[in-house]
Amino acid sequence: MAIIVNLDVMLAKRKMSLTELSEQVGITMSNLSILKTGKAKAVRFSTLEAICEALDCQPGDILEYSEDGDMS
């Protein structure tokens, strides 16, 4: 079982860089990078809310559950 983070997909769809998102959301590049690569152990709802607001998307657009643990 795994939670897959599709932040890179949403950034590409919105034609936004990680740097731009970092500036809009007020989260460091390193923390966003950890989230983007799926290495984060947790994410605050306030962070998720800010990312969704900046990218004009829903949490389900960013986070995905995979029962088989496939990270692709």
C-alpha positions in Angstrom: 0.0 0.0 0.0 1.3 3.4 -0.9 0.3 7.0 -1.2 1.5 8.4 -4.5 2.2 12.2 -4.8 1.3 13.6 -8.2 2.6 17.1 -7.5 4.9 17.1 -10.5 1.9 16.2 -12.7 -0.2 19.1 -11.4 2.8 21.5 -11.7 3.2 20.5 -15.4 -0.6 20.8 -16.1 -0.5 24.3 -14.6 2.8 25.2 -16.3 4.2 26.2 -12.9 7.7 25.7 -11.6 8.5 24.4 -8.1 10.1 27.8 -7.4 6.8 29.6 -8.3 4.8 27.3 -6.1 7.2 27.7 -3.3 6.9 31.5 -3.5 3.0 31.4 -3.7 2.6 28.9 -0.9 5.4 30.1 1.4 7.0 26.6 1.8 10.7 26.1 1.2 11.9 24.5 -2.0 13.5 21.6 0.0 10.2 20.8 1.7 8.2 20.9 -1.5 10.9 18.7 -3.2 10.6 16.1 -0.4 6.8 16.1 -0.9 7.1 16.0 -4.7 9.5 13.0 -4.6 7.1 11.1 -2.3 9.6 11.0 0.6 7.4 13.0 3.0 6.0 11.0 5.9 3.2 13.5 6.5 1.6 16.6 5.1 -0.4 19.2 7.0 -3.9 20.0 5.9 -2.9 23.7 5.8 0.0 22.9 3.5 -2.3 20.8 1.3 -4.9 23.5 1.2 -2.3 26.2 0.2 -1.0 23.9 -2.6 -4.5 23.2 -3.9 -5.3 26.9 -3.8 -2.2 27.8 -5.7 -2.7 25.1 -8.3 -6.5 25.4 -8.5 -7.0 21.7 -7.9 -8.4 19.2 -5.4 -6.4 17.1 -2.9 -7.2 14.0 -4.9 -5.4 15.6 -7.9 -2.2 15.6 -5.9 -2.6 12.5 -3.7 -3.4 9.0 -4.9 -3.7 5.7 -3.1 -2.2 2.6 -4.7 -3.1 -0.7 -3.1 -0.3 -2.7 -4.7 2.4 -0.2 -3.6 3.3 0.6 -7.2 5.0 4.0 -7.1 4.8 4.6 -10.9 
